[in-house]
Amino acid sequence: MTSILKRQVRRRCAALGIPLVGFASAERWDEPPFEPWVPEEFRPGSIVPETKTVIVIGFPVTLPIVETAPSIWYHELYRTVNALLDASAYQLALFLSEKGYPSVWIPRDGYGSIGVLRENPVAFFSHRHAAYCAGLGNFGVNNVLLTPAYGPRVRFASVFTAADIPADPLLDRPLCTRCMRCVRSCPVHALRGEDYPAGLTDKNACSARSEALAERFISPCGICIKVCPVGEDRKRYEREDPKMYNEEDPKFDQYHRAWQHVRSFGSR
């Protein structure tokens, strides 16, 4: 029965246009794959004790738009993807609840503003770790979850459900190439260049930049995810040459002019 329900959930996700979905048992959080791990009070069973399965959904942020970041275009894409995530996860939770499996949606961020995040730089639940537990990817040097299809250019939301659905296997092949482009490209030097979880992001530096960009209506930053070489989306959009992000390379001048045009309008 639970395998049938899993197929039904996947079909529902397909009908909602959700490109990425993964399943993790709530017990998986209680078996730390590395240290430091998610503290007990941040685990699904602590937040909603009835939770047996966490369903994680993901929507990509489109690579050619991310390349203009920071810009009003990426800012609007980010807002649109956030709205899609919340609406889709809510509908999925409702679908399961109506089938007799009490379920709740966890919003994609879980904090009120960047200013709040600077004061207390932790959300009440980590979708990155949920996506890892659901087999959708693994962590890169930039502390973001990398996926085979989109690299780090994915946003996630989660559904906690009382349904006992078979979990997906963890992704056991590392995706990060350790090229260090994200480390070198970070404008506020927030990345240490160490493998996760040793090389944690300087959250204060990262959130301070995001807050400054938000005042100009061009948050989030997006630079570390646009330069990452991981993801099949690079082939789809013919963005496989990392030299294109060197804006002094004349070979890619048509792209550089296009990005600068977008960045010059619609924001402060």
C-alpha atoms as an extended CHARMM CRD file, in Angstrom:
* protein
*
       268  EXT
         1         1  MET       CA              0.0000000000        0.0000000000        0.0000000000  PROA      1               0.0000000000
         2         2  THR       CA              2.7770000000        2.4340000000        0.8760000000  PROA      2               0.0000000000
         3         3  SER       CA              4.4960000000        1.8110000000       -2.4760000000  PROA      3               0.0000000000
         4         4  ILE       CA              1.2060000000        2.5550000000       -4.2170000000  PROA      4               0.0000000000
         5         5  LEU       CA              0.9290000000        5.7980000000       -2.2420000000  PROA      5               0.0000000000
         6         6  LYS       CA              4.4580000000        6.7390000000       -3.2710000000  PROA      6               0.0000000000
         7         7  ARG       CA              3.5200000000        6.3300000000       -6.9280000000  PROA      7               0.0000000000
         8         8  GLN       CA              0.4090000000        8.4040000000       -6.3500000000  PROA      8               0.0000000000
         9         9  VAL       CA              2.4790000000       11.1770000000       -4.7790000000  PROA      9               0.0000000000
        10        10  ARG       CA              4.9000000000       11.1370000000       -7.7100000000  PROA      10              0.0000000000
        11        11  ARG       CA              1.9960000000       11.3720000000      -10.1430000000  PROA      11              0.0000000000
        12        12  ARG       CA              0.5410000000       14.2470000000       -8.1580000000  PROA      12              0.0000000000
        13        13  CYS       CA              3.8960000000       16.0220000000       -8.2450000000  PROA      13              0.0000000000
        14        14  ALA       CA              4.0770000000       15.5220000000      -12.0090000000  PROA      14              0.0000000000
        15        15  ALA       CA              0.5800000000       16.9800000000      -12.3650000000  PROA      15              0.0000000000
        16        16  LEU       CA              1.6870000000       20.0080000000      -10.3300000000  PROA      16              0.0000000000
        17        17  GLY       CA              4.7430000000       20.4680000000      -12.5560000000  PROA      17              0.0000000000
        18        18  ILE       CA              7.2200000000       19.6710000000       -9.7740000000  PROA      18              0.0000000000
        19        19  PRO       CA             10.4880000000       18.5240000000      -11.4090000000  PROA      19              0.0000000000
        20        20  LEU       CA             12.2600000000       17.1610000000       -8.3070000000  PROA      20              0.0000000000
        21        21  VAL       CA             10.7840000000       15.0270000000       -5.5210000000  PROA      21              0.0000000000
        22        22  GLY       CA             12.4260000000       12.7850000000       -2.9470000000  PROA      22              0.0000000000
        23        23  PHE       CA             11.3560000000       10.7780000000        0.1110000000  PROA      23              0.0000000000
        24        24  ALA       CA             13.1120000000       10.3470000000        3.4550000000  PROA      24              0.0000000000
        25        25  SER       CA             12.0400000000        8.5540000000        6.6050000000  PROA      25              0.0000000000
        26        26  ALA       CA             11.9170000000       10.7930000000        9.6800000000  PROA      26              0.0000000000
        27        27  GLU       CA             14.1910000000        8.2580000000       11.3870000000  PROA      27              0.0000000000
        28        28  ARG       CA             16.9640000000        9.0850000000        8.9240000000  PROA      28              0.0000000000
        29        29  TRP       CA             17.6460000000       12.3020000000       10.8710000000  PROA      29              0.0000000000
        30        30  ASP       CA             18.4380000000       10.1790000000       13.9290000000  PROA      30              0.0000000000
        31        31  GLU       CA             21.3140000000        8.4260000000       12.1250000000  PROA      31              0.0000000000
        32        32  PRO       CA             23.8640000000       11.2200000000       11.5150000000  PROA      32              0.0000000000
        33        33  PRO       CA             25.7930000000       10.6390000000        8.2530000000  PROA      33              0.0000000000
        34        34  PHE       CA             28.4580000000       13.1510000000        9.3270000000  PROA      34              0.0000000000
        35        35  GLU       CA             29.2220000000       15.5330000000       12.1830000000  PROA      35              0.0000000000
        36        36  PRO       CA             28.1680000000       18.1310000000       13.0750000000  PROA      36              0.0000000000
        37        37  TRP       CA             24.6390000000       17.0680000000       12.1980000000  PROA      37              0.0000000000
        38        38  VAL       CA             21.1590000000       18.5460000000       12.5900000000  PROA      38              0.0000000000
        39        39  PRO       CA             20.4290000000       19.0750000000       16.3220000000  PROA      39              0.0000000000
        40        40  GLU       CA             17.5220000000       17.0620000000       17.7170000000  PROA      40              0.0000000000
        41        41  GLU       CA             15.1340000000       20.0030000000       18.1020000000  PROA      41              0.0000000000
        42        42  PHE       CA             15.4610000000       20.7860000000       14.3560000000  PROA      42              0.0000000000
        43        43  ARG       CA             14.5180000000       17.2520000000       13.2520000000  PROA      43              0.0000000000
        44        44  PRO       CA             11.1100000000       16.4050000000       11.7680000000  PROA      44              0.0000000000
        45        45  GLY       CA             10.0150000000       14.2370000000       14.6880000000  PROA      45              0.0000000000
        46        46  SER       CA             10.6980000000       17.0710000000       17.1210000000  PROA      46              0.0000000000
        47        47  ILE       CA              8.7670000000       19.6340000000       15.0720000000  PROA      47              0.0000000000
        48        48  VAL       CA              5.7590000000       17.4140000000       14.2650000000  PROA      48              0.0000000000
        49        49  PRO       CA              5.9260000000       14.2240000000       16.3800000000  PROA      49              0.0000000000
        50        50  GLU       CA              3.5540000000       12.2920000000       14.0780000000  PROA      50              0.0000000000
        51        51  THR       CA              5.9270000000       12.6050000000       11.1230000000  PROA      51              0.0000000000
        52        52  LYS       CA              6.9880000000        9.3210000000        9.5620000000  PROA      52              0.0000000000
        53        53  THR       CA              8.1010000000       10.5710000000        6.1320000000  PROA      53              0.0000000000
        54        54  VAL       CA              9.4590000000       13.8350000000        4.7720000000  PROA      54              0.0000000000
        55        55  ILE       CA              8.7220000000       14.5560000000        1.1280000000  PROA      55              0.0000000000
        56        56  VAL       CA             11.0440000000       17.1390000000       -0.4050000000  PROA      56              0.0000000000
        57        57  ILE       CA             10.1800000000       18.9960000000       -3.5960000000  PROA      57              0.0000000000
        58        58  GLY       CA             12.4680000000       21.1890000000       -5.6720000000  PROA      58              0.0000000000
        59        59  PHE       CA             12.1580000000       23.8210000000       -8.3790000000  PROA      59              0.0000000000
        60        60  PRO       CA             15.1820000000       25.0600000000      -10.3330000000  PROA      60              0.0000000000
        61        61  VAL       CA             16.2250000000       28.6700000000      -10.7790000000  PROA      61              0.0000000000
        62        62  THR       CA             16.8970000000       29.1460000000      -14.4890000000  PROA      62              0.0000000000
        63        63  LEU       CA             20.6200000000       29.3510000000      -15.2950000000  PROA      63              0.0000000000
        64        64  PRO       CA             20.5670000000       32.1720000000      -17.9110000000  PROA      64              0.0000000000
        65        65  ILE       CA             18.6010000000       34.3300000000      -15.4580000000  PROA      65              0.0000000000
        66        66  VAL       CA             20.8900000000       33.4810000000      -12.5440000000  PROA      66              0.0000000000
        67        67  GLU       CA             23.8160000000       34.6250000000      -14.7050000000  PROA      67              0.0000000000
        68        68  THR       CA             22.5410000000       38.1980000000      -14.5150000000  PROA      68              0.0000000000
        69        69  ALA       CA             22.6580000000       38.1240000000      -10.7000000000  PROA      69              0.0000000000
        70        70  PRO       CA             22.5340000000       40.2330000000       -8.7130000000  PROA      70              0.0000000000
        71        71  SER       CA             19.7070000000       41.7490000000      -10.7410000000  PROA      71              0.0000000000
        72        72  ILE       CA             16.0000000000       42.5410000000      -10.6750000000  PROA      72              0.0000000000
        73        73  TRP       CA             15.4510000000       39.6060000000      -13.0610000000  PROA      73              0.0000000000
        74        74  TYR       CA             16.9540000000       37.0630000000      -10.6700000000  PROA      74              0.0000000000
        75        75  HSD       CA             15.1810000000       38.7960000000       -7.7880000000  PROA      75              0.0000000000
        76        76  GLU       CA             11.8130000000       38.2370000000       -9.4880000000  PROA      76              0.0000000000
        77        77  LEU       CA             12.6980000000       34.6550000000      -10.4660000000  PROA      77              0.0000000000
        78        78  TYR       CA             13.5570000000       33.8960000000       -6.8450000000  PROA      78              0.0000000000
        79        79  ARG       CA             10.2290000000       35.2800000000       -5.6510000000  PROA      79              0.0000000000
        80        80  THR       CA              8.3300000000       33.3230000000       -8.2970000000  PROA      80              0.0000000000
        81        81  VAL       CA             10.0400000000       30.0310000000       -7.4390000000  PROA      81              0.0000000000
        82        82  ASN       CA              9.3930000000       30.6380000000       -3.7370000000  PROA      82              0.0000000000
        83        83  ALA       CA              5.6870000000       31.1430000000       -4.4270000000  PROA      83              0.0000000000
        84        84  LEU       CA              5.5500000000       27.9830000000       -6.5480000000  PROA      84              0.0000000000
        85        85  LEU       CA              7.2910000000       25.9730000000       -3.8390000000  PROA      85              0.0000000000
        86        86  ASP       CA              4.9530000000       27.0960000000       -1.0930000000  PROA      86              0.0000000000
        87        87  ALA       CA              1.8100000000       26.6010000000       -3.1750000000  PROA      87              0.0000000000
        88        88  SER       CA              2.9030000000       23.1810000000       -4.4450000000  PROA      88              0.0000000000
        89        89  ALA       CA              3.9890000000       21.8770000000       -1.0400000000  PROA      89              0.0000000000
        90        90  TYR       CA              0.7180000000       23.1100000000        0.4770000000  PROA      90              0.0000000000
        91        91  GLN       CA             -1.2990000000       21.3220000000       -2.2190000000  PROA      91              0.0000000000
        92        92  LEU       CA              0.7100000000       18.1370000000       -1.7640000000  PROA      92              0.0000000000
        93        93  ALA       CA              0.1220000000       18.2010000000        2.0140000000  PROA      93              0.0000000000
        94        94  LEU       CA             -3.6040000000       18.7330000000        1.4130000000  PROA      94              0.0000000000
        95        95  PHE       CA             -3.6650000000       15.8330000000       -1.0810000000  PROA      95              0.0000000000
        96        96  LEU       CA             -2.1570000000       13.4710000000        1.4950000000  PROA      96              0.0000000000
        97        97  SER       CA             -4.3240000000       14.7250000000        4.3430000000  PROA      97              0.0000000000
        98        98  GLU       CA             -7.4730000000       14.1380000000        2.3140000000  PROA      98              0.0000000000
        99        99  LYS       CA             -6.3140000000       10.5570000000        1.7210000000  PROA      99              0.0000000000
       100       100  GLY       CA             -6.2330000000       10.0120000000        5.4640000000  PROA      100             0.0000000000
       101       101  TYR       CA             -2.5530000000       10.7700000000        6.1410000000  PROA      101             0.0000000000
       102       102  PRO       CA             -2.2360000000       13.9580000000        8.2370000000  PROA      102             0.0000000000
       103       103  SER       CA              0.3760000000       16.1450000000        6.5560000000  PROA      103             0.0000000000
       104       104  VAL       CA              1.7550000000       19.6690000000        6.8330000000  PROA      104             0.0000000000
       105       105  TRP       CA              3.7960000000       21.8980000000        4.5670000000  PROA      105             0.0000000000
       106       106  ILE       CA              7.0410000000       23.5320000000        5.7150000000  PROA      106             0.0000000000
       107       107  PRO       CA              7.6570000000       26.8790000000        3.9430000000  PROA      107             0.0000000000
       108       108  ARG       CA             10.7220000000       27.2560000000        1.8090000000  PROA      108             0.0000000000
       109       109  ASP       CA             12.5730000000       29.7020000000        4.1430000000  PROA      109             0.0000000000
       110       110  GLY       CA             11.1960000000       29.9110000000        7.6630000000  PROA      110             0.0000000000
       111       111  TYR       CA             12.4110000000       33.3950000000        8.6300000000  PROA      111             0.0000000000
       112       112  GLY       CA             10.7950000000       36.8220000000        8.4160000000  PROA      112             0.0000000000
       113       113  SER       CA             13.5730000000       38.8870000000        6.8570000000  PROA      113             0.0000000000
       114       114  ILE       CA             17.3140000000       39.0350000000        6.2580000000  PROA      114             0.0000000000
       115       115  GLY       CA             17.5590000000       41.3500000000        9.2570000000  PROA      115             0.0000000000
       116       116  VAL       CA             15.9790000000       38.6750000000       11.4630000000  PROA      116             0.0000000000
       117       117  LEU       CA             18.3200000000       36.0800000000        9.9730000000  PROA      117             0.0000000000
       118       118  ARG       CA             21.3480000000       38.2410000000       10.8190000000  PROA      118             0.0000000000
       119       119  GLU       CA             20.2690000000       38.3390000000       14.4510000000  PROA      119             0.0000000000
       120       120  ASN       CA             19.6130000000       34.5900000000       14.5950000000  PROA      120             0.0000000000
       121       121  PRO       CA             21.0620000000       32.9250000000       11.4540000000  PROA      121             0.0000000000
       122       122  VAL       CA             19.1300000000       29.6490000000       11.6640000000  PROA      122             0.0000000000
       123       123  ALA       CA             15.6900000000       28.6460000000       10.3460000000  PROA      123             0.0000000000
       124       124  PHE       CA             13.5430000000       26.2030000000       12.3280000000  PROA      124             0.0000000000
       125       125  PHE       CA             14.0310000000       23.4950000000        9.6560000000  PROA      125             0.0000000000
       126       126  SER       CA             16.7200000000       22.9030000000        7.0210000000  PROA      126             0.0000000000
       127       127  HSD       CA             15.4290000000       21.9530000000        3.5710000000  PROA      127             0.0000000000
       128       128  ARG       CA             19.0100000000       21.4500000000        2.3890000000  PROA      128             0.0000000000
       129       129  HSD       CA             19.4930000000       18.6340000000        4.8640000000  PROA      129             0.0000000000
       130       130  ALA       CA             16.0350000000       17.2840000000        4.0640000000  PROA      130             0.0000000000
       131       131  ALA       CA             16.9140000000       17.1620000000        0.3590000000  PROA      131             0.0000000000
       132       132  TYR       CA             20.1400000000       15.3510000000        1.2580000000  PROA      132             0.0000000000
       133       133  CYS       CA             18.2020000000       12.8250000000        3.3690000000  PROA      133             0.0000000000
       134       134  ALA       CA             15.7250000000       12.3620000000        0.5040000000  PROA      134             0.0000000000
       135       135  GLY       CA             18.5130000000       11.4170000000       -1.9260000000  PROA      135             0.0000000000
       136       136  LEU       CA             18.2120000000       14.5140000000       -4.1200000000  PROA      136             0.0000000000
       137       137  GLY       CA             21.8670000000       15.5330000000       -3.8610000000  PROA      137             0.0000000000
       138       138  ASN       CA             24.8050000000       16.2260000000       -1.5870000000  PROA      138             0.0000000000
       139       139  PHE       CA             26.7380000000       19.2100000000       -0.3070000000  PROA      139             0.0000000000
       140       140  GLY       CA             29.3680000000       21.2500000000       -2.1170000000  PROA      140             0.0000000000
       141       141  VAL       CA             32.1390000000       23.5100000000       -0.9230000000  PROA      141             0.0000000000
       142       142  ASN       CA             29.6770000000       26.4130000000       -1.1940000000  PROA      142             0.0000000000
       143       143  ASN       CA             27.5390000000       24.7880000000        1.5610000000  PROA      143             0.0000000000
       144       144  VAL       CA             24.6090000000       24.4690000000       -0.8570000000  PROA      144             0.0000000000
       145       145  LEU       CA             23.0370000000       21.1700000000       -1.8470000000  PROA      145             0.0000000000
       146       146  LEU       CA             24.1380000000       20.1150000000       -5.3460000000  PROA      146             0.0000000000
       147       147  THR       CA             21.8070000000       18.0930000000       -7.5780000000  PROA      147             0.0000000000
       148       148  PRO       CA             22.6810000000       16.1220000000      -10.7260000000  PROA      148             0.0000000000
       149       149  ALA       CA             20.1410000000       17.9600000000      -12.8770000000  PROA      149             0.0000000000
       150       150  TYR       CA             20.6260000000       21.5630000000      -11.7390000000  PROA      150             0.0000000000
       151       151  GLY       CA             23.7390000000       21.6770000000       -9.5710000000  PROA      151             0.0000000000
       152       152  PRO       CA             23.0650000000       24.1480000000       -6.7230000000  PROA      152             0.0000000000
       153       153  ARG       CA             20.4630000000       26.0870000000       -8.7440000000  PROA      153             0.0000000000
       154       154  VAL       CA             17.4680000000       24.5710000000       -6.9160000000  PROA      154             0.0000000000
       155       155  ARG       CA             15.1030000000       25.7760000000       -4.1950000000  PROA      155             0.0000000000
       156       156  PHE       CA             13.3870000000       23.3010000000       -1.8660000000  PROA      156             0.0000000000
       157       157  ALA       CA             10.3230000000       22.9360000000        0.3610000000  PROA      157             0.0000000000
       158       158  SER       CA              9.1910000000       19.9740000000        2.4400000000  PROA      158             0.0000000000
       159       159  VAL       CA              6.0690000000       18.1270000000        3.5090000000  PROA      159             0.0000000000
       160       160  PHE       CA              5.8600000000       16.2440000000        6.8080000000  PROA      160             0.0000000000
       161       161  THR       CA              3.4130000000       13.3500000000        6.6160000000  PROA      161             0.0000000000
       162       162  ALA       CA              2.1300000000       10.6110000000        8.8980000000  PROA      162             0.0000000000
       163       163  ALA       CA              2.2160000000        8.2500000000        5.9040000000  PROA      163             0.0000000000
       164       164  ASP       CA              4.9460000000        5.6420000000        6.1130000000  PROA      164             0.0000000000
       165       165  ILE       CA              6.3480000000        5.8870000000        2.5810000000  PROA      165             0.0000000000
       166       166  PRO       CA              9.4830000000        3.9860000000        1.4560000000  PROA      166             0.0000000000
       167       167  ALA       CA             12.5340000000        6.2380000000        1.5090000000  PROA      167             0.0000000000
       168       168  ASP       CA             14.7510000000        6.9250000000       -1.4930000000  PROA      168             0.0000000000
       169       169  PRO       CA             18.4340000000        5.9560000000       -1.2360000000  PROA      169             0.0000000000
       170       170  LEU       CA             20.9970000000        8.6170000000       -0.4330000000  PROA      170             0.0000000000
       171       171  LEU       CA             23.0350000000        9.8830000000       -3.3750000000  PROA      171             0.0000000000
       172       172  ASP       CA             26.3830000000        8.2440000000       -2.6790000000  PROA      172             0.0000000000
       173       173  ARG       CA             28.5420000000        9.7780000000       -5.4450000000  PROA      173             0.0000000000
       174       174  PRO       CA             29.9600000000       13.2120000000       -4.6040000000  PROA      174             0.0000000000
       175       175  LEU       CA             28.9000000000       15.9270000000       -7.0450000000  PROA      175             0.0000000000
       176       176  CYS       CA             31.2150000000       18.7680000000       -6.0040000000  PROA      176             0.0000000000
       177       177  THR       CA             34.2960000000       18.9840000000       -8.2360000000  PROA      177             0.0000000000
       178       178  ARG       CA             36.1880000000       21.1500000000       -5.7040000000  PROA      178             0.0000000000
       179       179  CYS       CA             37.0400000000       23.5900000000       -8.4880000000  PROA      179             0.0000000000
       180       180  MET       CA             36.8300000000       26.4430000000       -5.9240000000  PROA      180             0.0000000000
       181       181  ARG       CA             35.1090000000       28.8130000000       -8.3610000000  PROA      181             0.0000000000
       182       182  CYS       CA             32.4830000000       29.5750000000       -5.7430000000  PROA      182             0.0000000000
       183       183  VAL       CA             35.1820000000       30.3870000000       -3.1790000000  PROA      183             0.0000000000
       184       184  ARG       CA             37.0960000000       32.6770000000       -5.5220000000  PROA      184             0.0000000000
       185       185  SER       CA             33.9510000000       34.3920000000       -6.8160000000  PROA      185             0.0000000000
       186       186  CYS       CA             32.3200000000       35.2140000000       -3.4890000000  PROA      186             0.0000000000
       187       187  PRO       CA             32.3690000000       39.0320000000       -3.2160000000  PROA      187             0.0000000000
       188       188  VAL       CA             32.4460000000       38.9610000000        0.6070000000  PROA      188             0.0000000000
       189       189  HSD       CA             34.8070000000       35.9650000000        1.0400000000  PROA      189             0.0000000000
       190       190  ALA       CA             32.1780000000       34.0040000000        2.9870000000  PROA      190             0.0000000000
       191       191  LEU       CA             33.4060000000       30.5620000000        1.8810000000  PROA      191             0.0000000000
       192       192  ARG       CA             36.4230000000       28.8210000000        3.4010000000  PROA      192             0.0000000000
       193       193  GLY       CA             37.0710000000       26.3060000000        0.6560000000  PROA      193             0.0000000000
       194       194  GLU       CA             36.7500000000       23.2800000000        2.9220000000  PROA      194             0.0000000000
       195       195  ASP       CA             34.4370000000       20.3390000000        2.3420000000  PROA      195             0.0000000000
       196       196  TYR       CA             31.0690000000       20.4380000000        4.0760000000  PROA      196             0.0000000000
       197       197  PRO       CA             30.4650000000       20.4300000000        7.0150000000  PROA      197             0.0000000000
       198       198  ALA       CA             33.9400000000       21.6380000000        8.0030000000  PROA      198             0.0000000000
       199       199  GLY       CA             33.8860000000       24.6650000000        5.7140000000  PROA      199             0.0000000000
       200       200  LEU       CA             30.7820000000       26.4200000000        7.0060000000  PROA      200             0.0000000000
       201       201  THR       CA             29.7290000000       29.6900000000        5.3970000000  PROA      201             0.0000000000
       202       202  ASP       CA             30.4000000000       32.9830000000        7.1740000000  PROA      202             0.0000000000
       203       203  LYS       CA             26.6760000000       33.5740000000        7.6590000000  PROA      203             0.0000000000
       204       204  ASN       CA             27.0930000000       37.1200000000        8.9210000000  PROA      204             0.0000000000
       205       205  ALA       CA             29.0570000000       38.2160000000        5.8440000000  PROA      205             0.0000000000
       206       206  CYS       CA             26.6360000000       36.4420000000        3.4920000000  PROA      206             0.0000000000
       207       207  SER       CA             23.4790000000       37.8170000000        5.1440000000  PROA      207             0.0000000000
       208       208  ALA       CA             24.9450000000       41.3450000000        5.3660000000  PROA      208             0.0000000000
       209       209  ARG       CA             25.4660000000       41.3140000000        1.6040000000  PROA      209             0.0000000000
       210       210  SER       CA             21.9430000000       39.9580000000        1.0720000000  PROA      210             0.0000000000
       211       211  GLU       CA             20.5090000000       42.7150000000        3.2590000000  PROA      211             0.0000000000
       212       212  ALA       CA             22.3510000000       45.3800000000        1.2690000000  PROA      212             0.0000000000
       213       213  LEU       CA             21.1550000000       43.8780000000       -2.0140000000  PROA      213             0.0000000000
       214       214  ALA       CA             17.5810000000       43.7010000000       -0.7130000000  PROA      214             0.0000000000
       215       215  GLU       CA             17.6120000000       47.4660000000       -0.1870000000  PROA      215             0.0000000000
       216       216  ARG       CA             18.3510000000       47.7700000000       -3.9060000000  PROA      216             0.0000000000
       217       217  PHE       CA             15.7050000000       45.1320000000       -4.8670000000  PROA      217             0.0000000000
       218       218  ILE       CA             18.3220000000       42.8010000000       -6.3250000000  PROA      218             0.0000000000
       219       219  SER       CA             18.6640000000       40.1450000000       -3.6420000000  PROA      219             0.0000000000
       220       220  PRO       CA             19.6990000000       37.3610000000       -3.3860000000  PROA      220             0.0000000000
       221       221  CYS       CA             23.3370000000       37.4010000000       -4.4750000000  PROA      221             0.0000000000
       222       222  GLY       CA             23.4490000000       34.1830000000       -6.5380000000  PROA      222             0.0000000000
       223       223  ILE       CA             27.0940000000       34.3930000000       -7.5740000000  PROA      223             0.0000000000
       224       224  CYS       CA             28.2950000000       31.1400000000       -5.9650000000  PROA      224             0.0000000000
       225       225  ILE       CA             25.5350000000       29.1160000000       -7.6120000000  PROA      225             0.0000000000
       226       226  LYS       CA             25.8680000000       30.6500000000      -11.0730000000  PROA      226             0.0000000000
       227       227  VAL       CA             29.5880000000       29.8070000000      -11.3880000000  PROA      227             0.0000000000
       228       228  CYS       CA             29.2120000000       26.2060000000      -10.1470000000  PROA      228             0.0000000000
       229       229  PRO       CA             30.0290000000       23.7860000000      -13.0210000000  PROA      229             0.0000000000
       230       230  VAL       CA             27.7690000000       20.9870000000      -11.6890000000  PROA      230             0.0000000000
       231       231  GLY       CA             24.4100000000       20.2840000000      -13.3060000000  PROA      231             0.0000000000
       232       232  GLU       CA             22.9330000000       18.9780000000      -16.5390000000  PROA      232             0.0000000000
       233       233  ASP       CA             21.3390000000       22.4000000000      -17.0410000000  PROA      233             0.0000000000
       234       234  ARG       CA             24.7500000000       23.6520000000      -18.2050000000  PROA      234             0.0000000000
       235       235  LYS       CA             24.5600000000       21.3700000000      -21.2380000000  PROA      235             0.0000000000
       236       236  ARG       CA             20.9510000000       22.3190000000      -21.8830000000  PROA      236             0.0000000000
       237       237  TYR       CA             21.8040000000       26.0160000000      -22.0340000000  PROA      237             0.0000000000
       238       238  GLU       CA             25.2750000000       25.5160000000      -23.5800000000  PROA      238             0.0000000000
       239       239  ARG       CA             27.0130000000       27.0610000000      -20.5830000000  PROA      239             0.0000000000
       240       240  GLU       CA             29.8180000000       24.5410000000      -20.1190000000  PROA      240             0.0000000000
       241       241  ASP       CA             32.8140000000       26.8850000000      -20.4980000000  PROA      241             0.0000000000
       242       242  PRO       CA             33.5950000000       28.4760000000      -17.0880000000  PROA      242             0.0000000000
       243       243  LYS       CA             35.6130000000       31.2260000000      -18.7700000000  PROA      243             0.0000000000
       244       244  MET       CA             32.3590000000       32.9390000000      -19.7310000000  PROA      244             0.0000000000
       245       245  TYR       CA             32.1320000000       34.3140000000      -16.1840000000  PROA      245             0.0000000000
       246       246  ASN       CA             35.3880000000       36.1980000000      -16.6390000000  PROA      246             0.0000000000
       247       247  GLU       CA             33.8490000000       39.4530000000      -17.7840000000  PROA      247             0.0000000000
       248       248  GLU       CA             37.1720000000       40.5800000000      -19.2270000000  PROA      248             0.0000000000
       249       249  ASP       CA             37.2620000000       37.6980000000      -21.7370000000  PROA      249             0.0000000000
       250       250  PRO       CA             36.2420000000       39.2030000000      -25.1200000000  PROA      250             0.0000000000
       251       251  LYS       CA             35.1260000000       35.8030000000      -26.4460000000  PROA      251             0.0000000000
       252       252  PHE       CA             31.9610000000       36.0820000000      -24.3430000000  PROA      252             0.0000000000
       253       253  ASP       CA             31.4120000000       39.8000000000      -24.7210000000  PROA      253             0.0000000000
       254       254  GLN       CA             27.8610000000       39.3600000000      -26.0570000000  PROA      254             0.0000000000
       255       255  TYR       CA             26.8680000000       37.6850000000      -22.7940000000  PROA      255             0.0000000000
       256       256  HSD       CA             28.6460000000       40.2840000000      -20.6800000000  PROA      256             0.0000000000
       257       257  ARG       CA             26.8480000000       43.1310000000      -22.4530000000  PROA      257             0.0000000000
       258       258  ALA       CA             23.5020000000       41.3660000000      -21.9880000000  PROA      258             0.0000000000
       259       259  TRP       CA             24.0670000000       40.8100000000      -18.2630000000  PROA      259             0.0000000000
       260       260  GLN       CA             25.1520000000       44.4080000000      -17.7610000000  PROA      260             0.0000000000
       261       261  HSD       CA             22.0600000000       45.6480000000      -19.5820000000  PROA      261             0.0000000000
       262       262  VAL       CA             19.7810000000       43.6850000000      -17.2250000000  PROA      262             0.0000000000
       263       263  ARG       CA             21.6830000000       44.8720000000      -14.1510000000  PROA      263             0.0000000000
       264       264  SER       CA             21.3630000000       48.5080000000      -15.1990000000  PROA      264             0.0000000000
       265       265  PHE       CA             17.5920000000       48.7380000000      -14.9500000000  PROA      265             0.0000000000
       266       266  GLY       CA             14.7010000000       48.1380000000      -12.5630000000  PROA      266             0.0000000000
       267       267  SER       CA             16.6080000000       48.5470000000       -9.3100000000  PROA      267             0.0000000000
       268       268  ARG       CA             18.4910000000       51.0890000000       -7.2660000000  PROA      268             0.0000000000
